[in-house]
Structures are given as C-alpha cells and as structure tokens.
C-alpha cells in the first residue's frame, strides 16, 4: 500500500469519516512536479545547527547553501522552489541569531504499523527558549489549523510526553508565505493555547484514514482492470 505523504495524512486524519473519504479521493499518486528534498539535504546549515563536539562555529554562508541546492535539484522549477524557501528560512534564522543542536527522536507508531515523523531532528534556541520545529514548505494543500493541531499532538506524544527532559520545550510548525517572487517568509505557529489530541484519538484517526485509503486504492485498481478488460489502454 502506498503511504500517504506526511502533510496529507496530517491534514486529512482529523476530518470526519465522510470528509476523509472525499479528501483521500483527491490525493493523486505519481511523482509531483518537484520535491523539497534539496532543502532537506541542507537543513542543518539553513538552521545553523552546531556540533556538540567542536564548539561554536560560524554560520554556513548562504552562497554555499545555494550551491548545494542547485546541485541537488532535478529541474529549474525544483531549484527555484527550494531556493525561495531556503533563503527565507536562512534570513529568518540569521536575523534572530537562532542556534540549533541535533536531536535524534524515533518515529511514533500509530494505527496499524504506521510510523510518523513530524519534526526536524533539531532543537533550536531562540531568546533562551528551546523550540522543536516542523517545516511545511507547500504552496498548496499545506497544513490547515486542524492539521497543525494533529502535528503538535504527535510531537507532544513522541517528544514531551516520552521524555521529561523535554517537558518544557516549545513546539512550532513553520509554514511560508505564498509570494510569487523572492524568498518565501516563514510564518511560525506554536502549540500555545491549543488543545492537543490524545494518543488514543491520534491512533484512531490514523487507523481510520488508512482503512479508507486502502479501500480507495483497491477501487482504483479495480477501475483500471475494468478499463483494460473493456479494451482501454494507454493510448485509448
């Protein structure tokens, strides 16, 4: 079974059953026009993540990050999409003198064997406050308010509830403005004053979502077979 993209799962899981089915029917399979893999490959430099072994180091210059993204991008569209997000986030981090430290956290298992990761592997320090972020760079079909609530709830269960050392850490979802030109400015949402879902609610949401997703994939497979049997093919 094809897993759902993490952001699609987060925005769909909190919906009612009927709303879930309608939303899932709109999820398209196949390769998207571009991915944000290049910025993920440079995220430690963008977020100014420091090594615990060698002490404070100067921030990686933007030109070096830009060159890495250009090398890793598969198309001009992918390059521009990643550069605009990376530059906006880099400027945000530098202007606020944010420093990061690496944090390794195991995925949280929900539903029937579904493992989810809704955080970057980093703890950021801003104004003496520890923050763990999750980045949503999408221009369309990004996280809704309920989707962010889902993400915050997963982060809380896996990070704060599981480890008392992180009980006071702030949780953040970082989305980006939908400007047509230039860097996309980060928009930061925190979990402050948000009522989180319980683990049981998260588990049931994911379980139901994947039950419906399985049904939809089976329906699509049956429709494809039916069209092939009726003489339809690739060029029909």
N, C-alpha and C positions, 0 to 999 in steps of 0.2 A: 504494500500500500504506500502510495506517495504521501510523505508527511506534509503537513501544511507549513508554509513559511511562518516563522515565529510571530511576525506582526499580524498576519491574517488570523492566526489562532487567537491572539490576544484580543483583537477587536471583535471576533465572532463569538468566542466562548461565552461571554456574559449575556448574549442575546437570548430571547425566548426560543423555544424549540422551532416554532414556525419561522421566526426571523433567522435563526441559524440556517435552516434549510435553504431559504431564499438567498442568503449571503453566500453560502457554500456553492450554490449552483452558479454563481457569478465568478467563482475562482477559476482562473484559467491555468491549464498546465502548459508545459513547454518553457523554453528559455525566454526570459524577459529581454527587452531591448538592451539593457545594461544592468550591471550589478554594482554594489558598493564594496566589492572585495578589495579594490586598491586602497581605499581609506582604512579599511580594517587592517590591512597589512602595515600601515604606518601609524596606527592609532596611539601607540606608545610615545612616538615622537610628537604627534599633534597635542597629546595631553600632558606633555612634559613629565613623563614617568621617569623617576630617578632610580638608580640601582641602590640596593641596601648594602652592597659590598664595597663600593668605591667612593661613596660620599657624594655631595652635591656636584652636579655638572652643568655647564651652560646649556640652555635650551637648543635643540636642533634647529638650525636655520631653516626658514620657510623654503628657500630655494632647493635645499636638499630633499625636503619632503615632496616638493613639487616634482622634482626629477624622478623620484621613486614611483609616484603615482602615474606619471607619464609612461614609464617603462612597463608598469603592470596593467595598464589599461588596454583593452582589446579593440577599442574604437574611439573615434573622436568624441562621440556622444558620451561614452563612459568616462573618458578623460575629463571632459568639461563638468559632468555631473559630480564626479568625485572631487575635483579641484575646488569647486564652488563650496561644497560642504566643508572640506578640509580647511580651506582658507578662513572661512567664517569662524570655525571652531578654534583654529590656531590663534586668530586675532583675539577671540574671547578669552582664551586661556592666558595669553601673554598680557593682556590689558589688566587682568585681575590677579596676576602673579600666582596662578594656580600651580601646585606641585602635586605629582602623583606618585603612588607606590603600588607595586604589583600586588594583586590579591588573587589567589587561586581558590575557587569555590566549585565544588562538584555540582553537576546539574540536579535539579529537583525532579523527581519522578511523580507523574500524575496520570490518572486514568489507567489504561491497560498498557503499561510499559512505555509511556510517553515521557521522554526526558526533555526538560526545557531549561534554557539559559536566558534569563532576561537581565543581564548586567554585563558591563565591561569588566575585564579582570584587573580592576584598578580601584584604589581608594584615593580620592582627590582631597586636598586640603585647601579650603578657601576661608579666609578670616578665622583661622584656628578651628574650623568645623570640618569633620570628616564626612565626605559625601561619596556615595557609590552611584555611578550613573548608568543609564541605558540609553543608547542612541537610536533614534528613529529618523533616518535621513529621507524618508519617502516624500515625494511631492504630492502623490495621490494615494488614497486608501491607506493613510497612516493611522496611527492610534487615535481613537476617539477618547472622550473623557472616561467612559467605562473601560476602554482598552487600557488606558493608563492605570486605572484602578486595579485591573487584573495584573498588570506588570508589577505595580507596587506590592500587591498582595503576595505574588510569587517571590519577589525579592525579600520581603519581610520574613516569609516562612523559611526560606533557604539560608538567609544570612543572619538576621537579627534573632529570630526565634531559636535558631540552631546553635548560636554561639553568643554567650553573654558578653564577650569582649566587644561585640558589635551592636550591643543593645541600643546605644545612643547615636548610631550613625544615621545620617540623613540619606534618603533615597531620592533620586532625581531621574526624570525622563527628559531627554533633550531632543526637541524637535527643531525644525528650521523654517524660516520664512520662505514663502514661495515666490521670491523675486525672480524676474526674468533675466536679469543681468547682474554680474558681480557676485561677490561672496554671499552665501545664504546665512543670515544671522541666527545664532542659536536662540531658541525660546525654551527656558528651563521651567519645568513643572516639578514640584516636590510633593511628597505624600502628606504634608502638614494638613491637618483637619480633614483628612479623607478617611472614611470608614472602610477598612480593608475587608476583603472576603476571607472567610476561614479556609483552612486547608481542605475541609470536607466539601465546601462549596466549590473551590477550585477543582478538586478531584472530579466532582460530579459534572461540572461544566465541560471539562476536557473529555471525559468519558462519553458524554452525550454528543459532543461535537464530532468526535471520531467515529462514533456509531453512524451518525448521519453522513459523514464524509465517505465512509465505506459504502453505504447504500448508493450514494451519488456516483461514485466511481464504478460500481457494479452496473448501474443503469447506463452509464456512458459506454461501458464495454459492450453491453447487450445491444445498444443502439448501433454501435459501429459494426457489430457482427450482422445485425439485421440488414443494414445498408449494403454490406458486402454480399450477403446472400441474395439481395434483390438486384444485384448487378452493378451496384455503385462501386466506384473505385477511386483511386487517387485523381484521375483525370475526368471523372464524370461530372 
